[in-house]
Amino acid sequence: QQQVKQSPQSLIVQKGGISIINCAYENTAFDYFPWYQQFPGKGPALLIAIRPDVSEKKEGRFTISFNKSAKQFSLHIMDSQPGDSATYFCAASMLKWNSGGSNYKLTFGKGTLLTVNP
Amino acid sequence: KAGVTQTPRYLIKTRGQQVTLSCSPISGHRSVSWYQQTPGQGLQFLFEYFSETQRNKGNFPGRFSGRQFSNSRSEMNVSTLELGDSALYLCASSLRGEGNEKLFFGSGTQLSVL
């Protein structure tokens, strides 16, 4: 069962344009939603993250929009640059701990390959 | 501060063999997680270790196992390799393995099973 669905699979944007990547989740127990950026030959790196108590979070050119009722969240990259070309993954996890163990694991979407043309 | 180090970078094995991958977390980090990355399935959680104890495990067969040492370094082992085990195996570390902590990923070990 895929708990986090990500779209589109690939995206081509012109330099200076807005890139939008969408994710939907099923498990209402998720309460932490990070986005990761991965360049070829490298591991993913945390880009920005949001908790469901806010509807939007902005860091520089990157913004997460969160819709709790729709169980959806999205990443917006403003003024997209060729250096932003990478694979982007949304993810979800639960912050609450179970007794005797940790719920700490990330469930990832399948990724979006973003290409920003110069 | 050195990042997460994974060795080896590339591995080629044949079906039926076993393999051990190594991960050195960032100094001071006590939680180590492992993920499998494939083009078809994306990133999938394997397991997480904290203070030498496995705290959480993903939906992988028992052929996949791991351990963590007292210095927080971790190894994962895959026995009786299958073609479908070909993947990039990523290790990630964090301070305490708490839900909202930043995970730091290594560059991974690319395993090819022939």
gemmi code that builds the backbone of each chain (N, CA, C; Angstrom):
import gemmi

chains = {
    "A": [
        ("GLN", (0.848, -1.193, 0.000), (0.000, 0.000, 0.000), (0.891, 1.253, 0.000)),
        ("GLN", (0.715, 2.069, -1.037), (1.526, 3.267, -1.115), (0.863, 4.339, -0.287)),
        ("GLN", (1.516, 4.750, 0.773), (0.876, 5.684, 1.685), (1.084, 7.134, 1.309)),
        ("VAL", (2.087, 7.419, 0.489), (2.326, 8.785, 0.025), (2.441, 8.753, -1.499)),
        ("LYS", (1.512, 9.434, -2.151), (1.489, 9.467, -3.611), (1.987, 10.815, -4.088)),
        ("GLN", (2.942, 10.788, -5.006), (3.591, 12.004, -5.472), (3.390, 12.170, -6.973)),
        ("SER", (3.150, 13.412, -7.383), (2.997, 13.706, -8.807), (3.494, 15.118, -9.097)),
        ("PRO", (3.964, 15.377, -10.320), (4.139, 14.421, -11.418), (5.423, 13.613, -11.240)),
        ("GLN", (5.613, 12.614, -12.084), (6.854, 11.827, -12.058), (8.015, 12.653, -12.560)),
        ("SER", (7.756, 13.481, -13.555), (8.801, 14.347, -14.091), (8.199, 15.693, -14.449)),
        ("LEU", (9.052, 16.706, -14.452), (8.590, 18.072, -14.639), (9.698, 18.864, -15.325)),
        ("ILE", (9.323, 19.575, -16.368), (10.287, 20.440, -17.066), (9.781, 21.873, -16.960)),
        ("VAL", (10.653, 22.742, -16.473), (10.287, 24.132, -16.237), (11.366, 25.032, -16.844)),
        ("GLN", (10.955, 26.179, -17.313), (11.935, 27.144, -17.813), (12.517, 27.940, -16.660)),
        ("LYS", (13.759, 28.358, -16.842), (14.407, 29.189, -15.822), (13.527, 30.383, -15.478)),
        ("GLY", (13.378, 30.623, -14.179), (12.559, 31.726, -13.730), (11.109, 31.353, -13.479)),
        ("GLY", (10.711, 30.164, -13.899), (9.336, 29.721, -13.724), (9.094, 29.131, -12.336)),
        ("ILE", (7.858, 28.711, -12.114), (7.464, 28.101, -10.830), (7.327, 26.594, -11.022)),
        ("SER", (7.982, 25.838, -10.162), (7.860, 24.380, -10.175), (6.920, 23.989, -9.043)),
        ("ILE", (5.963, 23.124, -9.348), (4.998, 22.679, -8.339), (4.946, 21.158, -8.336)),
        ("ILE", (5.164, 20.593, -7.161), (5.129, 19.138, -6.986), (4.100, 18.841, -5.896)),
        ("ASN", (3.261, 17.861, -6.159), (2.157, 17.560, -5.244), (2.293, 16.196, -4.594)),
        ("CYS", (1.822, 16.108, -3.367), (1.805, 14.828, -2.667), (0.498, 14.674, -1.910)),
        ("ALA", (0.043, 13.433, -1.803), (-1.150, 13.111, -1.039), (-0.833, 11.937, -0.134)),
        ("TYR", (-1.369, 11.976, 1.073), (-1.095, 10.894, 2.006), (-2.404, 10.285, 2.484)),
        ("GLU", (-2.304, 9.078, 3.024), (-3.495, 8.352, 3.449), (-3.606, 8.234, 4.971)),
        ("ASN", (-2.460, 8.107, 5.613), (-2.448, 7.840, 7.051), (-2.609, 9.142, 7.828)),
        ("THR", (-3.738, 9.308, 8.510), (-3.986, 10.553, 9.234), (-3.118, 10.678, 10.488)),
        ("ALA", (-2.380, 9.629, 10.832), (-1.462, 9.709, 11.977), (-0.154, 10.424, 11.613)),
        ("PHE", (0.091, 10.606, 10.323), (1.290, 11.347, 9.919), (1.185, 12.783, 10.426)),
        ("ASP", (2.278, 13.274, 11.015), (2.242, 14.654, 11.478), (3.555, 15.403, 11.242)),
        ("TYR", (4.339, 14.907, 10.311), (5.579, 15.594, 9.954), (5.822, 15.312, 8.491)),
        ("PHE", (6.026, 16.388, 7.712), (6.067, 16.242, 6.255), (7.287, 16.987, 5.701)),
        ("PRO", (8.383, 16.263, 5.496), (9.587, 16.892, 4.925), (9.668, 16.696, 3.417)),
        ("TRP", (10.411, 17.545, 2.794), (10.763, 17.392, 1.388), (12.281, 17.230, 1.293)),
        ("TYR", (12.693, 16.283, 0.441), (14.110, 16.026, 0.235), (14.472, 16.277, -1.223)),
        ("GLN", (15.706, 16.709, -1.410), (16.255, 16.984, -2.739), (17.437, 16.038, -2.949)),
        ("GLN", (17.470, 15.396, -4.105), (18.557, 14.460, -4.372), (19.184, 14.746, -5.725)),
        ("PHE", (20.501, 14.949, -5.717), (21.254, 15.108, -6.949), (21.871, 13.761, -7.326)),
        ("PRO", (22.140, 13.557, -8.614), (22.715, 12.276, -9.051), (23.992, 11.942, -8.287)),
        ("GLY", (24.069, 10.716, -7.821), (25.262, 10.255, -7.115), (25.331, 10.672, -5.661)),
        ("LYS", (24.293, 11.331, -5.187), (24.271, 11.794, -3.796), (23.057, 11.231, -3.077)),
        ("GLY", (23.123, 11.248, -1.744), (21.952, 10.882, -0.972), (20.994, 12.067, -0.886)),
        ("PRO", (19.746, 11.805, -0.518), (18.779, 12.907, -0.362), (19.220, 13.865, 0.740)),
        ("ALA", (18.845, 15.123, 0.581), (19.149, 16.144, 1.582), (17.866, 16.890, 1.919)),
        ("LEU", (17.649, 17.116, 3.209), (16.432, 17.812, 3.643), (16.402, 19.224, 3.085)),
        ("LEU", (15.247, 19.550, 2.501), (15.065, 20.871, 1.894), (14.234, 21.761, 2.820)),
        ("ILE", (13.087, 21.278, 3.201), (12.145, 22.038, 4.015), (11.137, 21.050, 4.574)),
        ("ALA", (10.559, 21.376, 5.736), (9.595, 20.465, 6.351), (8.480, 21.265, 7.003)),
        ("ILE", (7.322, 20.612, 7.198), (6.167, 21.299, 7.782), (5.433, 20.386, 8.738)),
        ("ARG", (4.835, 20.969, 9.759), (3.940, 20.258, 10.652), (2.508, 20.624, 10.248)),
        ("PRO", (1.520, 19.789, 10.534), (0.158, 20.054, 10.068), (-0.558, 21.178, 10.806)),
        ("ASP", (0.096, 21.784, 11.788), (-0.567, 22.888, 12.486), (-0.426, 24.221, 11.746)),
        ("VAL", (0.322, 24.221, 10.646), (0.413, 25.423, 9.811), (0.050, 25.051, 8.379)),
        ("SER", (-0.438, 26.021, 7.627), (-0.872, 25.731, 6.264), (0.197, 26.049, 5.229)),
        ("GLU", (1.207, 26.796, 5.650), (2.243, 27.167, 4.691), (3.540, 27.450, 5.431)),
        ("LYS", (4.646, 27.059, 4.783), (5.962, 27.389, 5.321), (6.860, 27.774, 4.168)),
        ("LYS", (7.587, 28.868, 4.344), (8.424, 29.382, 3.266), (9.862, 29.514, 3.735)),
        ("GLU", (10.775, 29.041, 2.901), (12.202, 29.222, 3.161), (12.871, 29.601, 1.848)),
        ("GLY", (13.167, 30.873, 1.718), (13.773, 31.346, 0.478), (12.823, 31.164, -0.691)),
        ("ARG", (13.280, 30.485, -1.726), (12.437, 30.264, -2.909), (11.520, 29.042, -2.764)),
        ("PHE", (11.650, 28.332, -1.663), (10.898, 27.085, -1.473), (9.751, 27.294, -0.495)),
        ("THR", (8.553, 26.849, -0.876), (7.365, 26.973, -0.044), (6.638, 25.641, -0.014)),
        ("ILE", (6.237, 25.214, 1.195), (5.339, 24.070, 1.330), (3.948, 24.616, 1.628)),
        ("SER", (2.964, 24.118, 0.880), (1.562, 24.394, 1.190), (0.941, 23.102, 1.704)),
        ("PHE", (0.159, 23.216, 2.775), (-0.383, 22.018, 3.411), (-1.896, 22.143, 3.570)),
        ("ASN", (-2.625, 21.127, 3.147), (-4.084, 21.090, 3.267), (-4.456, 19.844, 4.058)),
        ("LYS", (-4.692, 20.029, 5.356), (-4.926, 18.883, 6.234), (-6.220, 18.149, 5.881)),
        ("SER", (-7.272, 18.884, 5.578), (-8.568, 18.243, 5.303), (-8.499, 17.398, 4.026)),
        ("ALA", (-7.715, 17.852, 3.074), (-7.584, 17.104, 1.810), (-6.460, 16.074, 1.882)),
        ("LYS", (-5.704, 16.096, 2.950), (-4.544, 15.220, 3.117), (-3.583, 15.373, 1.940)),
        ("GLN", (-3.281, 16.630, 1.637), (-2.391, 16.923, 0.525), (-1.381, 17.994, 0.930)),
        ("PHE", (-0.205, 17.929, 0.336), (0.770, 18.984, 0.532), (1.601, 19.118, -0.736)),
        ("SER", (2.135, 20.306, -0.928), (2.845, 20.545, -2.181), (4.081, 21.407, -1.942)),
        ("LEU", (5.014, 21.269, -2.851), (6.244, 22.062, -2.840), (6.208, 23.015, -4.033)),
        ("HIS", (6.434, 24.293, -3.741), (6.520, 25.286, -4.788), (7.934, 25.834, -4.809)),
        ("ILE", (8.551, 25.824, -5.992), (9.875, 26.410, -6.140), (9.721, 27.642, -7.031)),
        ("MET", (9.899, 28.788, -6.423), (9.762, 30.038, -7.170), (11.070, 30.353, -7.887)),
        ("ASP", (10.962, 31.083, -8.997), (12.150, 31.522, -9.737), (13.110, 30.328, -9.923)),
        ("SER", (12.592, 29.255, -10.480), (13.375, 28.028, -10.629), (14.663, 28.279, -11.431)),
        ("GLN", (15.740, 27.643, -10.976), (17.058, 27.812, -11.579), (17.587, 26.464, -12.083)),
        ("PRO", (18.459, 26.482, -13.081), (19.033, 25.217, -13.556), (19.666, 24.394, -12.435)),
        ("GLY", (20.226, 25.053, -11.434), (20.814, 24.361, -10.299), (19.807, 23.646, -9.435)),
        ("ASP", (18.515, 23.919, -9.648), (17.457, 23.222, -8.911), (17.134, 21.869, -9.547)),
        ("SER", (17.699, 21.613, -10.722), (17.437, 20.353, -11.416), (17.908, 19.188, -10.545)),
        ("ALA", (16.984, 18.354, -10.154), (17.258, 17.272, -9.202), (15.995, 16.439, -9.083)),
        ("THR", (16.068, 15.388, -8.279), (14.877, 14.615, -7.948), (14.390, 15.051, -6.574)),
        ("TYR", (13.105, 15.304, -6.471), (12.505, 15.773, -5.228), (11.575, 14.700, -4.675)),
        ("PHE", (11.702, 14.460, -3.379), (10.881, 13.471, -2.709), (10.092, 14.138, -1.592)),
        ("CYS", (8.794, 13.888, -1.558), (8.051, 14.235, -0.364), (8.083, 13.022, 0.568)),
        ("ALA", (7.830, 13.264, 1.827), (7.853, 12.176, 2.803), (6.915, 12.516, 3.945)),
        ("ALA", (6.631, 11.511, 4.756), (5.775, 11.708, 5.919), (6.226, 10.775, 7.030)),
        ("SER", (6.041, 11.228, 8.250), (6.336, 10.361, 9.390), (5.471, 10.782, 10.572)),
        ("MET", (5.554, 9.979, 11.617), (4.810, 10.266, 12.836), (5.785, 10.687, 13.918)),
        ("LEU", (5.498, 11.755, 14.624), (6.381, 12.223, 15.677), (6.120, 11.516, 16.999)),
        ("LYS", (4.926, 10.982, 17.139), (4.538, 10.373, 18.413), (5.288, 9.068, 18.601)),
        ("TRP", (5.766, 8.840, 19.787), (6.518, 7.630, 20.079), (5.593, 6.564, 20.635)),
        ("ASN", (5.830, 5.354, 20.209), (5.167, 4.222, 20.851), (6.012, 3.768, 22.027)),
        ("SER", (5.384, 3.218, 23.032), (6.173, 2.691, 24.138), (6.968, 1.494, 23.642)),
        ("GLY", (8.192, 1.426, 24.030), (9.030, 0.296, 23.649), (9.641, 0.419, 22.275)),
        ("GLY", (9.418, 1.516, 21.604), (10.012, 1.618, 20.279), (9.815, 2.997, 19.691)),
        ("SER", (10.242, 3.137, 18.505), (10.151, 4.434, 17.849), (9.297, 4.321, 16.604)),
        ("ASN", (8.525, 5.344, 16.372), (7.804, 5.404, 15.106), (8.621, 6.103, 14.046)),
        ("TYR", (9.876, 6.343, 14.352), (10.652, 7.200, 13.479), (11.060, 6.475, 12.212)),
        ("LYS", (10.244, 6.596, 11.196), (10.643, 6.158, 9.884), (9.919, 7.050, 8.881)),
        ("LEU", (10.604, 7.342, 7.796), (10.021, 8.173, 6.764), (9.383, 7.309, 5.692)),
        ("THR", (8.164, 7.666, 5.317), (7.511, 7.049, 4.167), (7.612, 8.049, 3.027)),
        ("PHE", (8.287, 7.650, 1.965), (8.576, 8.557, 0.864), (7.601, 8.396, -0.290)),
        ("GLY", (7.365, 9.497, -0.999), (6.752, 9.419, -2.310), (7.786, 8.892, -3.288)),
        ("LYS", (7.358, 8.601, -4.516), (8.260, 7.960, -5.469), (9.172, 8.934, -6.209)),
        ("GLY", (9.025, 10.211, -5.950), (9.967, 11.170, -6.499), (9.503, 11.858, -7.761)),
        ("THR", (10.002, 13.080, -7.942), (9.744, 13.872, -9.144), (11.069, 14.357, -9.692)),
        ("LEU", (11.351, 14.016, -10.935), (12.567, 14.489, -11.584), (12.303, 15.865, -12.191)),
        ("LEU", (12.909, 16.873, -11.609), (12.725, 18.250, -12.078), (13.895, 18.651, -12.966)),
        ("THR", (13.565, 19.152, -14.134), (14.569, 19.707, -15.043), (14.229, 21.162, -15.285)),
        ("VAL", (15.170, 22.040, -14.993), (14.972, 23.457, -15.239), (15.870, 23.851, -16.409)),
        ("ASN", (15.229, 24.225, -17.509), (15.982, 24.600, -18.703), (16.455, 26.047, -18.640)),
        ("PRO", (17.690, 26.299, -19.089), (18.233, 27.672, -19.011), (17.586, 28.625, -20.010)),
    ],
    "B": [
        ("LYS", (32.858, 19.068, 10.071), (32.320, 17.813, 10.570), (32.061, 16.878, 9.406)),
        ("ALA", (32.611, 15.666, 9.478), (32.432, 14.719, 8.386), (30.972, 14.293, 8.309)),
        ("GLY", (30.526, 14.003, 7.080), (29.157, 13.557, 6.884), (29.026, 12.072, 7.119)),
        ("VAL", (27.908, 11.520, 6.698), (27.671, 10.089, 6.804), (28.497, 9.381, 5.732)),
        ("THR", (29.259, 8.404, 6.152), (30.145, 7.689, 5.233), (29.672, 6.263, 5.033)),
        ("GLN", (29.490, 5.894, 3.779), (29.066, 4.531, 3.460), (30.134, 3.857, 2.609)),
        ("THR", (30.421, 2.623, 2.958), (31.380, 1.833, 2.175), (30.849, 0.429, 1.962)),
        ("PRO", (31.158, -0.200, 0.833), (31.833, 0.418, -0.315), (30.859, 1.275, -1.115)),
        ("ARG", (31.315, 1.971, -2.083), (30.469, 2.823, -2.909), (29.719, 1.982, -3.950)),
        ("TYR", (30.388, 0.971, -4.457), (29.791, 0.077, -5.453), (30.118, -1.373, -5.097)),
        ("LEU", (29.158, -2.254, -5.403), (29.331, -3.680, -5.147), (28.662, -4.457, -6.260)),
        ("ILE", (29.343, -5.483, -6.734), (28.723, -6.401, -7.683), (28.786, -7.792, -7.079)),
        ("LYS", (27.616, -8.415, -6.990), (27.524, -9.748, -6.418), (26.703, -10.625, -7.359)),
        ("THR", (26.735, -11.919, -7.112), (25.907, -12.837, -7.875), (24.806, -13.407, -6.989)),
        ("ARG", (23.772, -13.884, -7.615), (22.635, -14.452, -6.881), (23.102, -15.526, -5.911)),
        ("GLY", (22.512, -15.526, -4.731), (22.843, -16.525, -3.735), (23.935, -16.097, -2.766)),
        ("GLN", (24.723, -15.120, -3.161), (25.774, -14.644, -2.261), (25.180, -13.774, -1.163)),
        ("GLN", (26.017, -13.415, -0.212), (25.595, -12.478, 0.804), (26.497, -11.251, 0.747)),
        ("VAL", (26.016, -10.159, 1.330), (26.765, -8.916, 1.263), (26.607, -8.152, 2.573)),
        ("THR", (27.660, -7.433, 2.950), (27.618, -6.578, 4.144), (27.989, -5.166, 3.740)),
        ("LEU", (27.128, -4.228, 4.115), (27.356, -2.814, 3.828), (27.628, -2.094, 5.138)),
        ("SER", (28.467, -1.070, 5.065), (28.877, -0.378, 6.271), (28.484, 1.089, 6.239)),
        ("CYS", (28.193, 1.615, 7.426), (27.787, 3.017, 7.542), (28.416, 3.623, 8.794)),
        ("SER", (29.085, 4.755, 8.635), (29.598, 5.513, 9.772), (28.800, 6.799, 9.871)),
        ("PRO", (28.029, 6.978, 10.952), (27.192, 8.174, 11.073), (28.036, 9.404, 11.395)),
        ("ILE", (27.374, 10.538, 11.368), (28.020, 11.775, 11.787), (28.391, 11.647, 13.261)),
        ("SER", (29.545, 12.160, 13.617), (30.005, 12.059, 14.994), (28.962, 12.626, 15.958)),
        ("GLY", (28.622, 11.831, 16.981), (27.633, 12.272, 17.954), (26.223, 11.803, 17.663)),
        ("HIS", (25.973, 11.381, 16.448), (24.649, 10.854, 16.090), (24.519, 9.428, 16.589)),
        ("ARG", (23.386, 9.122, 17.209), (23.204, 7.792, 17.781), (22.162, 6.960, 17.048)),
        ("SER", (21.409, 7.608, 16.174), (20.388, 6.886, 15.411), (20.870, 6.683, 13.986)),
        ("VAL", (20.742, 5.467, 13.509), (21.100, 5.148, 12.125), (19.928, 4.410, 11.481)),
        ("SER", (19.526, 4.899, 10.334), (18.449, 4.265, 9.567), (19.002, 3.805, 8.227)),
        ("TRP", (18.360, 2.790, 7.683), (18.737, 2.287, 6.363), (17.518, 2.338, 5.451)),
        ("TYR", (17.757, 2.730, 4.196), (16.712, 2.794, 3.183), (17.211, 2.130, 1.907)),
        ("GLN", (16.273, 1.495, 1.202), (16.567, 0.936, -0.116), (15.954, 1.848, -1.164)),
        ("GLN", (16.732, 2.209, -2.182), (16.206, 3.064, -3.247), (16.289, 2.342, -4.587)),
        ("THR", (15.141, 2.181, -5.231), (15.077, 1.596, -6.569), (14.245, 2.493, -7.463)),
        ("PRO", (14.465, 2.438, -8.781), (13.672, 3.280, -9.684), (12.172, 2.985, -9.595)),
        ("GLY", (11.815, 1.735, -9.368), (10.409, 1.372, -9.364), (9.696, 1.661, -8.058)),
        ("GLN", (10.352, 1.407, -6.957), (9.717, 1.532, -5.639), (10.126, 2.785, -4.884)),
        ("GLY", (11.109, 3.516, -5.391), (11.561, 4.710, -4.693), (12.338, 4.347, -3.438)),
        ("LEU", (12.190, 5.169, -2.419), (12.907, 4.975, -1.157), (12.020, 4.215, -0.186)),
        ("GLN", (12.534, 3.105, 0.309), (11.766, 2.305, 1.258), (12.582, 2.061, 2.527)),
        ("PHE", (11.931, 2.232, 3.658), (12.564, 2.089, 4.960), (12.884, 0.630, 5.245)),
        ("LEU", (14.117, 0.389, 5.660), (14.542, -0.968, 6.037), (14.482, -1.166, 7.542)),
        ("PHE", (15.280, -0.405, 8.282), (15.271, -0.468, 9.743), (15.998, 0.729, 10.326)),
        ("GLU", (15.793, 0.900, 11.637), (16.418, 1.985, 12.373), (17.013, 1.446, 13.665)),
        ("TYR", (18.218, 1.898, 13.966), (18.919, 1.485, 15.169), (19.245, 2.683, 16.034)),
        ("PHE", (19.178, 2.460, 17.337), (19.542, 3.488, 18.305), (20.187, 2.786, 19.479)),
        ("SER", (21.363, 3.223, 19.851), (22.085, 2.605, 20.965), (22.108, 1.085, 20.858)),
        ("GLU", (22.483, 0.626, 19.690), (22.688, -0.797, 19.399), (21.398, -1.617, 19.373)),
        ("THR", (20.245, -0.968, 19.453), (18.962, -1.682, 19.463), (18.167, -1.337, 18.210)),
        ("GLN", (17.604, -2.359, 17.584), (16.717, -2.103, 16.453), (15.368, -1.665, 16.998)),
        ("ARG", (14.942, -0.468, 16.631), (13.700, 0.073, 17.177), (12.539, -0.042, 16.202)),
        ("ASN", (12.854, -0.139, 14.924), (11.780, -0.134, 13.945), (12.256, -0.889, 12.708)),
        ("LYS", (11.349, -1.581, 12.068), (11.718, -2.391, 10.915), (10.674, -2.218, 9.825)),
        ("GLY", (11.117, -2.135, 8.585), (10.212, -2.021, 7.455), (9.768, -3.393, 6.972)),
        ("ASN", (9.037, -3.401, 5.881), (8.474, -4.641, 5.348), (9.422, -5.318, 4.368)),
        ("PHE", (10.489, -5.818, 4.885), (11.468, -6.544, 4.075), (11.635, -7.940, 4.660)),
        ("PRO", (11.992, -8.908, 3.792), (12.169, -10.280, 4.308), (13.338, -10.383, 5.281)),
        ("GLY", (13.356, -11.494, 5.997), (14.372, -11.713, 7.014), (15.791, -11.801, 6.473)),
        ("ARG", (15.913, -11.896, 5.133), (17.260, -11.911, 4.549), (17.995, -10.586, 4.785)),
        ("PHE", (17.219, -9.569, 5.072), (17.794, -8.250, 5.351), (17.943, -8.104, 6.859)),
        ("SER", (19.134, -7.850, 7.299), (19.371, -7.682, 8.730), (20.397, -6.580, 8.938)),
        ("GLY", (20.499, -6.154, 10.154), (21.458, -5.102, 10.446), (21.912, -5.185, 11.874)),
        ("ARG", (22.850, -4.330, 12.196), (23.273, -4.196, 13.579), (23.957, -2.852, 13.756)),
        ("GLN", (24.055, -2.456, 15.003), (24.742, -1.210, 15.321), (25.740, -1.486, 16.430)),
        ("PHE", (26.883, -0.885, 16.310), (27.936, -1.087, 17.293), (27.923, 0.019, 18.346)),
        ("SER", (28.713, -0.167, 19.380), (28.717, 0.790, 20.493), (29.185, 2.180, 20.053)),
        ("ASN", (29.919, 2.264, 18.961), (30.360, 3.589, 18.474), (29.369, 4.170, 17.459)),
        ("SER", (28.186, 3.574, 17.394), (27.074, 3.992, 16.519), (27.245, 3.589, 15.059)),
        ("ARG", (28.402, 3.102, 14.682), (28.556, 2.595, 13.320), (27.585, 1.447, 13.101)),
        ("SER", (27.147, 1.304, 11.869), (26.138, 0.284, 11.587), (26.520, -0.519, 10.352)),
        ("GLU", (26.059, -1.721, 10.323), (26.195, -2.579, 9.150), (24.840, -3.161, 8.803)),
        ("MET", (24.639, -3.379, 7.518), (23.473, -4.156, 7.128), (23.948, -5.320, 6.262)),
        ("ASN", (23.240, -6.414, 6.389), (23.607, -7.635, 5.698), (22.412, -8.129, 4.886)),
        ("VAL", (22.706, -8.565, 3.691), (21.671, -9.206, 2.882), (22.179, -10.589, 2.517)),
        ("SER", (21.441, -11.601, 2.908), (21.859, -12.974, 2.613), (21.084, -13.502, 1.409)),
        ("THR", (21.616, -14.532, 0.798), (20.966, -15.196, -0.332), (20.427, -14.161, -1.325)),
        ("LEU", (21.322, -13.401, -1.890), (20.952, -12.294, -2.754), (20.081, -12.726, -3.928)),
        ("GLU", (19.109, -11.873, -4.244), (18.241, -12.072, -5.400), (18.440, -10.901, -6.358)),
        ("LEU", (18.066, -11.131, -7.632), (18.230, -10.075, -8.633), (17.520, -8.793, -8.190)),
        ("GLY", (16.374, -8.948, -7.566), (15.583, -7.802, -7.141), (16.196, -7.001, -6.015)),
        ("ASP", (17.278, -7.495, -5.441), (17.952, -6.751, -4.378), (18.874, -5.678, -4.942)),
        ("SER", (19.040, -5.655, -6.253), (19.851, -4.609, -6.879), (19.220, -3.254, -6.582)),
        ("ALA", (19.987, -2.380, -5.963), (19.428, -1.107, -5.517), (20.545, -0.239, -4.959)),
        ("LEU", (20.180, 0.999, -4.683), (21.054, 1.893, -3.933), (20.628, 1.806, -2.477)),
        ("TYR", (21.534, 1.446, -1.617), (21.237, 1.335, -0.193), (21.793, 2.564, 0.521)),
        ("LEU", (20.889, 3.282, 1.149), (21.224, 4.544, 1.789), (21.169, 4.418, 3.297)),
        ("CYS", (22.151, 5.010, 3.927), (22.195, 5.076, 5.373), (21.962, 6.528, 5.771)),
        ("ALA", (21.260, 6.741, 6.853), (21.006, 8.097, 7.333), (21.193, 8.132, 8.837)),
        ("SER", (21.692, 9.245, 9.333), (21.867, 9.343, 10.774), (21.209, 10.604, 11.312)),
        ("SER", (20.885, 10.557, 12.598), (20.385, 11.733, 13.295), (20.804, 11.612, 14.748)),
        ("LEU", (20.639, 12.691, 15.488), (21.106, 12.726, 16.874), (20.439, 11.666, 17.733)),
        ("ARG", (19.104, 11.703, 17.783), (18.378, 10.821, 18.693), (17.336, 9.956, 17.976)),
        ("GLY", (17.167, 10.171, 16.676), (16.154, 9.408, 15.966), (14.755, 9.838, 16.333)),
        ("GLU", (14.579, 11.089, 16.673), (13.255, 11.596, 16.984), (12.611, 12.150, 15.732)),
        ("GLY", (11.290, 12.091, 15.691), (10.548, 12.277, 14.447), (10.825, 13.529, 13.669)),
        ("ASN", (11.083, 14.642, 14.331), (11.248, 15.875, 13.575), (12.704, 16.284, 13.423)),
        ("GLU", (13.596, 15.344, 13.717), (15.008, 15.654, 13.533), (15.392, 15.589, 12.065)),
        ("LYS", (16.402, 16.345, 11.731), (16.926, 16.315, 10.374), (17.708, 15.021, 10.182)),
        ("LEU", (17.364, 14.317, 9.098), (18.099, 13.119, 8.738), (19.220, 13.504, 7.780)),
        ("PHE", (20.403, 12.982, 8.022), (21.536, 13.217, 7.134), (21.840, 11.902, 6.419)),
        ("PHE", (21.749, 11.932, 5.100), (21.979, 10.734, 4.305), (23.406, 10.669, 3.793)),
        ("GLY", (23.919, 9.446, 3.696), (25.158, 9.210, 2.980), (24.884, 9.131, 1.488)),
        ("SER", (25.941, 8.935, 0.707), (25.788, 8.857, -0.757), (25.372, 7.466, -1.219)),
        ("GLY", (25.364, 6.501, -0.300), (24.828, 5.193, -0.618), (25.840, 4.199, -1.143)),
        ("THR", (25.423, 2.948, -1.111), (26.161, 1.851, -1.731), (25.301, 1.312, -2.858)),
        ("GLN", (25.827, 1.334, -4.063), (25.105, 0.819, -5.221), (25.401, -0.665, -5.365)),
        ("LEU", (24.400, -1.491, -5.105), (24.555, -2.947, -5.173), (23.947, -3.467, -6.462)),
        ("SER", (24.732, -4.203, -7.203), (24.235, -4.864, -8.416), (24.330, -6.365, -8.215)),
        ("VAL", (23.212, -7.049, -8.414), (23.177, -8.503, -8.267), (23.007, -9.113, -9.654)),
        ("LEU", (23.972, -9.945, -10.062), (23.947, -10.533, -11.405), (23.519, -12.001, -11.354)),
    ],
}
model = gemmi.Model(1)
for chain_id, residues in chains.items():
    chain = gemmi.Chain(chain_id)
    for i, (resn, *xyz) in enumerate(residues, 1):
        res = gemmi.Residue()
        res.name, res.seqid = resn, gemmi.SeqId(i, " ")
        for name, pos in zip(("N", "CA", "C"), xyz):
            atom = gemmi.Atom()
            atom.name, atom.element = name, gemmi.Element(name[0])
            atom.pos, atom.b_iso = gemmi.Position(*pos), 0.0
            res.add_atom(atom)
        chain.add_residue(res)
    model.add_chain(chain)
structure = gemmi.Structure()
structure.add_model(model)
structure.setup_entities()
